[in-house]
Amino acid sequence: MRIVGSQRRRLLIMALVVALAGAVFAVGQRIVSSRRSPPSQSGRAGEARTIGARTSTGRAGAYYLPSDYASRPLPLLVVLHGTGGKGSTMLLRWRALAERSGFIVIAPDSVSVAGVWLVEQHAGGRTEDHRHVVESTREVLALPNVRVDPTRVLISGFSAGGGAAFHIASYEGICTAFAVLHGHVVLDGMGPRRVRGWLSTGDRDRLRTVESLTTMADRLKQHEGFPEVETRVFRVDHALGEEELAALIAWWLGRPVGRDRPHTSTSQLEAHVPSTLTRDSDTWWWLRAMLSTPRRAGRIDQPMRRASARRLSGRASCRLPARRTR
């Protein structure tokens, strides 16, 4: 009886080991498949490929086609990396959003191996970086079954890539919007086109401060003739967060991304703030920060926003913390 009991225990242990190994293998397969490409609702996977066009330094980039790209014309996002980056790395940040929201992503490399972008400082010129972005875009658009919605073509860039994105959008007719994320806008050599734009930064970003962002937005609208410049501030430093990416896509496509809630824009905020509060006051900036943060804004409905604004315009403003200055 002892021998039979010990055999049963050994068999039971072996069965548990086999079951555990099978479970580990199944989980590993799921992780590998998820890294290859994000799954779609239909179960099919999108396609990530390397751009065929090469720069003089041998750099290229990458692009992503969502699983249903052949079914209809899709929005197009051209995204430019920051200093020291690569298109393939930048693409990893956008693939899941592209699959979920249904848009094509093209992420070219800069010519420089250091990951910096060069644009022409004189009107009408084209640098190799500029030409490579255009060639990469044309290559993807020429692929079989690829169709693009011509009213939704956004060129976006992070940090140094943001200035290049703004410059290229001012020349290339295919671009219907630009986005500068934690970047600087250089007006020298700017082209004739004026499309709607997006400027965003972090409240802790010391390289691209909130003050510099608002100053540039005002100049673009008041002196350079841009019809719309959206400004957003996020709770990050000089880095891209998921909230910022989701908010950008929601602004660009005009619809929320999944359950993500876009930030309150400056124009929406001003609609609820009494005229007695000026944009230079600490109270105005505090209220903007409160209503522009999704976690906080989710706790404050519209009636409470208006009530808060009325209270802030009167006796409660003295209790608010002073706005930080950098």
Secondary structure, 3 states (H helix, E strand, C coil): CHHHHHHHHHHHHHHHHHHHHHHHHHHHHHHHHHHHCCECCCCCECEEEECCCCCCCCCCEEEEECCCCCCCCEEEEEEECCCCCCHHHHHHHHHHHHHHHCCEEEEECCCCCCCCCCCCCCCCCCCHHHHHHHHHHHHHHCCCCCCEEEEEEEEEEECHHHHHHHHHHCCCCCCCEEEEECCCCCCCCCCCCCCEEEEEEECCCCCCCHHHHHHHHHHHHHCCCCCCEEEEEECCCCCCCHHHHHHHHHHHHCCCCCCCCCCCCHHHHHHHCCCCCCCCCHHHHHHHHHHHCHHHHCCCCHHHHHHHHHHHCCHHHHHCCCCCCC
